[in-house]
Amino acid sequence: MPVTKSTFGEYELYTIKNSSGAYVRIASLGAAVQSIVVPNRNGVPTDVVLGYDTPGEYLRNDGYFGAFVGRYANRISNASFVLNGREYKISANEGKNTLHGGNGLSKRRFTEIAVGENALTLGISDPDGGDGFPGKVDVRVTYEFSEDNELSISYEATSDADTYLNLTNHSYFNLSGRGDILDHELLINADGYLPVDEELIPTGEVCSVSDTKSDFRKMRKIENGFYDHCFVLSGSEPCARLVSKESGIAMTLATDMPAVQFYAGGATGLRLGKGGAVYGKNSGLCLETQYYPDSPNHPEFPSALLRAGEKYYSKTSYKFSIC
Ligand code: BGC
């Protein structure tokens, strides 16, 4: 079905609906996923992401609800890195470190590039020196929603100078459409995770998940609301699967990225959300597919280097079904 567009204050809100009536809504503000509405086991339409009804709330949003995250998702220590022998100082926004790119792209206006039958492409350009990063970067992000309720997000970018780029989406999922996510069951196909220091900066080691509370290789209840770790994906599909026994909705995640940050929403402060919903700690969880945090300062980690003139491409998909 054709993508429809409505106004969202000074911004736009796009709806990609399939013939069953399931839909996703994307805002041009922060290219944010504002809603994902899919049927529960009784056929009742259920919104499975947290979000807001107005642009003002997105602009005040301290939690990156649904947002496109760049230039560098997750943390970069000491807000600096060395590239091609030169030290770059980037915007620090979490103490002395950078989180999600500093000022970042999450609250910027994205422009419409293409609207298709079931897909939408938005774009943004960040100048050379944006947040201190080298290179003028041109980004395109395409949201596609299939007839079988699969949302796929593809990221394409180029830069006119060597730079680091790590793009993701920061949706908070709650497959029950209410309450908290502690009773959700989760599988992450990861044998390793990255231990972090007290500022959540990776130490550089990759530890085995065996015999730790981070072992999600078999589907199990989340229970603990303090997860905020980067998991190193084993490469076997799916990368992750999340289930709400309450609604019967399952989400299966596939990606070409090497890692996923599982953030259980433990730091979400009390606030009002869509339709008067009250959100707080653990109301939603994030599964942010990405390069490893702080990889520009860890040559042993997979490289997020984007060379001048080369193409950045990555794709993550979220398939919703009844379990
Ligand atoms: C980080 C958390 C942070 C949250 C909201 C997540 O990606 O891992 O530490 O609190 O984003 O900013």
Residues whose N, C-alpha, C, O or C-beta is under 5 A from the ligand:
A	BS01	BGC	D62 G63 D228 Y263 A267
